[in-house]
């Protein structure tokens, strides 16, 4: 459980309030469905529950948005969307299912994965019905870590990697929400606006600290919410500090942690408790736990050094609330680590090696696939090796390729300021403290395969193979600890849920009455390995699933 010590800024989750007589409690408000957490998953749950006729209350510790609003706004969708068709690509639910089985590796059942694929096109249309815009322009080459403005459909995973391809030609499925800059804020603004309707009551600056349980049958019947007085000086200060912490996280994370501690102190001093009764169900959708150091230390210690991807509300409160009433959790050690080396487009034509100089992966894979290999199999340490020609090409691309600043500036800094250099591979190995024989042997094997036209030893496609022949050679540190090139991470595990309806389960796989979970608070489609857009797509899928089931539930 979180504690209120001076170093913590996480939600203080307490044991549940149990009652033998729910009617005797002093309920502040009542509703059919209470949604805890107002990111994409929470918004989708609330909207779906309302569409099913339920009266909904949303409670969020901040102002809503969470990690979803800070994301790129990419939704992984396929099966023949109108955008795919307009771009000239043929796709089907079967092809999407065939590909995603490679990525999910059984983290959900085939039945659930197939339902996700079958519903994908309709879920994107549902987002469009809420005002979120999508389009069909594909960037040159189709693959990048994030497309520039003007391009909104791209290969956002490993679809073009030979080992992941099926019988059908791969189709781009990354649907970036149309808008200037990162599309997450655009997507969330439409979901947020849609939630502001009769029948949905939004409580911001309101953190759930414990659930309320009927002791007769173990049903979750509500929650204790600690809210800052609306419009108060403390509420205004809380909002200002929280906004600044989110805005500056990428530039000054330690400073932002200080701001978060101030936010937490305001909550502890000025928040007041209110009991909210939920007649049909409570949906937990507070995100993951990348900002909870204690949970990371317990479940994913290898990732404590990684740059945090998410928002302050990703503190594990939903996970802990579920566990406080006996919920089971799974895949808590699964973390998505992002090491994107495209763009520059030429970077994947080099070789990635471990500290000994051994090549260990296909460089063209999606960034989280590469990051997972680095963090899980190489103790977070790796080098990207280029020769003179590739470095020159990459610098030109970073300068004039029209990339985002967060793509071009770190790439240029790494090539111009942070690289080790050697006239020969042996000299480079000495400069980077690698084993010269290992590095020379692996580069020779790479070059020989290219010259002879045979398959790359790591399975890289021919478009990304370019022999490293011309010195000087350069090694760039792409490790977790690189000060120039941070390696971001977000958590993927969560509460176990029944895959048909999102009901939270206990250790015996029995449902906990009245409790549901969605998004990164729950085990879901991306809980094995992440690809761009899969988390937001799962937020829509699991959020609507939980909202519909909770609205249909009866307390009788």
TANORJO-V826362 format. One record per residue. RES is the residue in one letter. NEAR is the number of other C-alpha atoms within 8 Angstrom. Layout:
RES&NEAR + RES&NEAR
//
This chain:
X&6 + X&8 + X&8 + X&8 + X&5 + X&5 + X&5 + X&10 + X&10 + X&13 + X&11 + X&10 + X&13 + X&9 + X&8 + X&10 + X&8 + X&8 + X&9 + X&7 + X&7 + X&7 + X&4 + X&5 + X&6 + X&5 + X&9 + X&8 + X&7 + X&9 + X&13 + X&12 + X&19 + X&16 + X&16 + X&15 + X&14 + X&16 + X&16 + X&16 + X&16 + X&19 + X&13 + X&14 + X&19 + X&17 + X&12 + X&12 + X&18 + X&13 + X&7 + X&9 + X&7 + X&12 + X&11 + X&15 + X&13 + X&15 + X&17 + X&15 + X&12 + X&11 + X&8 + X&11 + X&13 + X&14 + X&12 + X&14 + X&15 + X&12 + X&12 + X&9 + X&16 + X&14 + X&16 + X&13 + X&14 + X&15 + X&14 + X&11 + X&11 + X&6 + X&10 + X&17 + X&10 + X&8 + X&9 + X&6 + X&9 + X&8 + X&13 + X&9 + X&12 + X&9 + X&11 + X&12 + X&11 + X&9 + X&12 + X&9 + X&11 + X&8 + X&9 + X&13 + X&7 + X&7 + X&9 + X&10 + X&7 + X&8 + X&6 + X&10 + X&13 + X&11 + X&8 + X&9 + X&15 + X&9 + X&8 + X&12 + X&13 + X&7 + X&10 + X&11 + X&8 + X&8 + X&9 + X&10 + X&7 + X&9 + X&8 + X&13 + X&7 + X&11 + X&12 + X&11 + X&9 + X&10 + X&12 + X&5 + X&4 + X&10 + X&10 + X&11 + X&10 + X&6 + X&9 + X&9 + X&8 + X&5 + X&12 + X&17 + X&17 + X&15 + X&14 + X&17 + X&9 + X&10 + X&12 + X&8 + X&11 + X&8 + X&5 + X&10 + X&12 + X&9 + X&4 + X&6 + X&6 + X&9 + X&10 + X&13 + X&13 + X&16 + X&14 + X&13 + X&16 + X&11 + X&8 + X&6 + X&5 + X&11 + X&15 + X&14 + X&13 + X&14 + X&12 + X&13 + X&9 + X&11 + X&14 + X&11 + X&7 + X&9 + X&10 + X&9 + X&6 + X&5 + X&8 + X&13 + X&9 + X&8 + X&9 + X&11 + X&12 + X&13 + X&12 + X&15 + X&13 + X&13 + X&15 + X&13 + X&13 + X&14 + X&9 + X&6 + X&6 + X&9 + X&12 + X&14 + X&15 + X&15 + X&12 + X&13 + X&15 + X&12 + X&13 + X&13 + X&10 + X&5 + X&6 + X&8 + X&6 + X&10 + X&12 + X&9 + X&8 + X&11 + X&10 + X&8 + X&12 + X&12 + X&8 + X&10 + X&13 + X&10 + X&7 + X&10 + X&9 + X&6 + X&5 + X&8 + X&9 + X&6 + X&8 + X&13 + X&10 + X&8 + X&12 + X&13 + X&12 + X&9 + X&12 + X&12 + X&8 + X&11 + X&11 + X&7 + X&6 + X&9 + X&11 + X&9 + X&8 + X&10 + X&12 + X&14 + X&13 + X&13 + X&12 + X&14 + X&17 + X&16 + X&17 + X&15 + X&18 + X&17 + X&16 + X&15 + X&13 + X&15 + X&13 + X&11 + X&8 + X&6 + X&10 + X&13 + X&9 + X&7 + X&8 + X&13 + X&8 + X&8 + X&10 + X&9 + X&7 + X&12 + X&8 + X&9 + X&9 + X&13 + X&10 + X&9 + X&12 + X&16 + X&13 + X&16 + X&13 + X&12 + X&13 + X&10 + X&13 + X&13 + X&10 + X&10 + X&9 + X&9 + X&14 + X&12 + X&12 + X&9 + X&11 + X&12 + X&8 + X&12 + X&13 + X&13 + X&15 + X&13 + X&11 + X&11 + X&10 + X&11 + X&13 + X&13 + X&10 + X&12 + X&12 + X&11 + X&11 + X&16 + X&11 + X&12 + X&14 + X&12 + X&10 + X&10 + X&13 + X&10 + X&10 + X&8 + X&8 + X&8 + X&11 + X&10 + X&10 + X&11 + X&12 + X&14 + X&12 + X&14 + X&14 + X&12 + X&10 + X&13 + X&14 + X&9 + X&8 + X&10 + X&8 + X&11 + X&14 + X&13 + X&13 + X&12 + X&12 + X&14 + X&14 + X&11 + X&8 + X&13 + X&11 + X&8 + X&9 + X&12 + X&11 + X&9 + X&10 + X&16 + X&9 + X&7 + X&7 + X&7 + X&10 + X&7 + X&6 + X&6 + X&11 + X&13 + X&9 + X&10 + X&11 + X&12 + X&10 + X&13 + X&11 + X&7 + X&7 + X&10 + X&11 + X&10 + X&11 + X&14 + X&9 + X&9 + X&12 + X&11 + X&11 + X&15 + X&14 + X&10 + X&10 + X&8 + X&8 + X&12 + X&10 + X&12 + X&7 + X&11 + X&17 + X&10 + X&8 + X&11 + X&10 + X&8 + X&9 + X&11 + X&12 + X&8 + X&12 + X&13 + X&7 + X&6 + X&6 + X&6 + X&9 + X&12 + X&8 + X&7 + X&9 + X&14 + X&11 + X&6 + X&4 + X&10 + X&11 + X&8 + X&9 + X&10 + X&6 + X&8 + X&10 + X&10 + X&15 + X&14 + X&13 + X&12 + X&13 + X&12 + X&11 + X&11 + X&10 + X&10 + X&5 + X&8 + X&10 + X&10 + X&15 + X&11 + X&14 + X&13 + X&13 + X&17 + X&18 + X&14 + X&16 + X&13 + X&14 + X&10 + X&8 + X&6 + X&10 + X&14 + X&15 + X&16 + X&15 + X&12 + X&8 + X&5 + X&6 + X&7 + X&10 + X&14 + X&9 + X&14 + X&13 + X&14 + X&16 + X&17 + X&20 + X&16 + X&17 + X&14 + X&16 + X&12 + X&12 + X&12 + X&13 + X&12 + X&13 + X&13 + X&12 + X&11 + X&14 + X&12 + X&14 + X&15 + X&12 + X&13 + X&14 + X&14 + X&10 + X&14 + X&19 + X&15 + X&12 + X&16 + X&16 + X&13 + X&11 + X&15 + X&15 + X&8 + X&9 + X&6 + X&6 + X&2
//
